[in-house]
């Protein structure tokens, strides 16, 4: 049976300096560049389908929404070892928050050159999403 959609195709992130931000995302996350234009940069994770497009904006814009209790990111990046991801980003000079641990997941934020928080999340066995994410683990 044919599906209406198959996956999330792209994440759009507002940035004020496309080249600077593209260099940061490539360096921090080992992404690969597809294109860099004046108004956008297309990046990809190696061996992954979902793209990241950095779009030029005049001033920084929010990439979070307010739940009334917390600020939540519109997107996050998955990790299978949050402490390793944390150490690697620190080693690359990224500004990072502390690692937070809650039932079902661990996470921290790093911040791109515009101050956009990039949430890095690891599902733990208590998470209802853990089994779903584990099926992709060997494909990273």
HELIX and SHEET records of a PDB file:
HELIX    1   1 UNK A   18  UNK A   29  1                                  12    
HELIX    2   2 UNK A   82  UNK A   91  1                                  10    
HELIX    3   3 UNK A  130  UNK A  134  1                                   5    
HELIX    4   4 UNK A  137  UNK A  139  5                                   3    
SHEET    1   A 4 UNK A  10  UNK A  15  0                                        
SHEET    2   A 4 UNK A  51  UNK A  56  1                                        
SHEET    3   A 4 UNK A  40  UNK A  44 -1                                        
SHEET    4   A 4 UNK A  32  UNK A  36 -1                                        
SHEET    1   B 2 UNK A  64  UNK A  66  0                                        
SHEET    2   B 2 UNK A  71  UNK A  73 -1                                        
SHEET    1   C 4 UNK A  76  UNK A  78  0                                        
SHEET    2   C 4 UNK A 117  UNK A 123  1                                        
SHEET    3   C 4 UNK A 105  UNK A 111 -1                                        
SHEET    4   C 4 UNK A 100  UNK A 102 -1                                        
END                                                                             
